[in-house]
């Protein structure tokens, strides 16, 4: 088969030709995989062939080795490993040969494919000669050297560091550092080497502990930041950024020089380079913030992870450098949601610096603000406002409150009267930050008082009529203003303005230009927060909002024949409106009188939700699903009348592996339904349990969805009691094998430990629900055979000593449930258990009152069981 022509046709502008070619390639792959891969690698390696067909051949080859989804990737890896060795050797020879092709696109594609093959084979101890044969290319012409370094870079991205021997790592680093050296005259080689180092840094742990080798690497990187070629300078700073997070604790000897290099780049170099130079300091802030959060202020001299306070030391020079960048704004940056420039990077870094050093930053920034805030040039006013907004998180309220109180009036005037839209945009953002960090029940001196509350609201509502970017920030400020009163249920100074705020926000959602700058979304988010944080006094007005939002949702469902772009916008709007109804339902169900008044709308709301499902798109699904959970909770057993129609959508949600968040939300809704319907959910349980068991045994479903499935078993058992009997033979073995898996998270990193604790908690919630569901039923004896295993699970997680408070509370609860439900049958088992007694004693003396309460209850249940 003439593969060249097919590959060219697959890139044709004529869709018929293109589709036919794609079909042909698919058939070839299915009928004869080895032949297919060989002809692609031959195409890529052949100099007679056109570059376009070679490039696509390489791309298809790469996609035959790797995929985004884990389960698919695993299949492709197994498929490659099971190919005949002679076929694989021939393909690999073609790939290595392509690295010396004069065609840059072919070389670059081959680099990527070699790395993918290496990613599969090196962990299996195959292709041991690869690194050696790549490194032998160092004496060849520059373009081959460049391709080889590019390959080494991709290789380090694909392979994990523990796969390579230190000896090989040293050889790779030597080749890369040689390629970066100032003596290397070819810029393409130097650039490829610098980019390769970026990927290889994770492999250099041992080299960074050796002073001489580390000095050498650092010197070469710092030299590369001064290369005449802009791309090399940028790549070198990217290496410094990576070093700052990977090897923070090794930076002390170099930090002074790095400051000089970065300061020069920020002031004089081209933007892409300057941005990376600022990023270096942002990255150092991230490291120091993490250390200070993990260890609090209690550093001892021999602490494992010392904080070197690089930011504190650099403050007097770093802050002025960052303040200068704030004056380099671009004219239209507020309109562009993805804009990123020097001023924004500098401001972002300033925010991080303030979080790192707290009060110390204030005296360094205030003079800049005072000097520029009233200047005629908008750039100076905007920079001063941005600087002010940037330092509001980190320093103490005591330090900031007097300054903010002095500035508030000025800010409110600027938001209405400043002639420049940039200044207004940043002013509204800064007000939002004031309300976010310095307003709320935890702040001692209030910033919002009866004297200024009306003015603040008037200004914010007026600004919602301003340009979309300003209006969006004003909505954000109102959001935080309302949130600050979320804890004070009794009275809120916002109450008299409730009607006005709601009206202004709804008006903003109807603006012709509400699609710009996320305005519509921000207005609905603010509306939701205003409703959520409102007091009992305004509940009747919240009730009046129900038909309004229902009408809006109804209108989105009437739209006919939409383009795909319009459909996406429609589904986004439906999501916002469902989210709004969710908050309203939650608000109204909490007070008896409105609960009854609301129930008259329940049928209409449910039929709207069902119509939203019928439009079927993932985002809406999720929002509508959440709202249905709230509706079920509000309507209680009456929800049963909606189940026949709703059930198919529930099942669709549970089957949605691809969008696993949707699946997770649906599982949560099953829990809501169990609590609302209790045993009325029984007719649907076969279908639900079948789907949940399928989800658990699927390797395609994201692991984060598995813990909630176990909890859901518990919800179902609680709702249907002894009727859960028929599911025990399926659910219990699943729980047991998951319990064995989650008992030990030894040597795991934080992320795995967090997941393990989520899994343990889900399993324990299932056991708890099952025991409570069977309590007082003649069928409790069915659970006796499972008790030893459950006690063994509790022993093993107690022995591991790594459970969090949530798991501890659930675990001690399960011990109590077991004793409570099984009575004397459990007494002797609990007495024999290795650690029950110690575990109970530890929980009884816990500082956490929830754990203590659970333990006191468990103690009573156990003593009852033992005394019988």
Protein Blocks (a to p, Z undefined) as FASTA:
>chain_A
ZZklmmmmmmcfblklmmmmmmmmmmmmmmmmmlmmmmmmmmmmpmkbcfklmmmmmmmm
mmmmgcfblklmmmmmmmmmmpcfklmmmmmmmmmmmmmpcblklmmmmmmmmmmmmmmm
mmnopaklmmmmmmmmmmmcfklmmmmmmmmmmmmmmpcfklpcfklmmmmmmmmmmmmp
mklmblklmmmmmmmmmmmmmmmmmmmmpmklmmmmmmmmmmmmmcfblklmmmmmmmmm
mmmmmmmmmmmmmmmmmmmmmmmmmmmmcfklmmmmmmmmmmmmmmmmmmmmmnmmmdcf
klfbacehlmmmmmmmmmmmmmmmmmmccfklmmpmkbccfklmmmmmmmmmmmmnmmml
mmmmmmmmmmmmmgfblklmmmmmmmmmmmmgopafklmmmmmmmmmmmmmmmmmmpmbf
klmmmmmmmmmmmmmmmgcjklmbafbdfklmmmmmmmmmmmmmmcfklmmmmmmmmmmm
mmmmmmmmmbccklmmmmmmmmmmmmmmmpmklmgghlmmmmmmmmmmmmmmpcfklmmm
mmmmmmmmmmmmmmmmmpgciafklmmmmmmmmmmmmmmmmmmmmmmmmpmklmmmmmmm
mmmmmmmmmmmmmnopaklmmmmmmmmmmmmmmnmmmlmmmmmmmmmmmmmmmmmmmlmm
lmmmmmmmmmmmmmmnmmmlmmmmmmmmmmmmmmmmpckbcfklmmmmmmmmmmmmmmnm
mmlmmmmmmmmmmmmmmmmmmmpcghiafklmmmmmmmmmmmmmmmmmmmmmmgoiaklm
mmmmmmmmmmmmmmmmmmnopacfklmmmmmmmmmmmmmmnmmmlmmmmmmpmklmmmmm
mmmmpfblklmmmmmmmmmmmmmmmmZZ
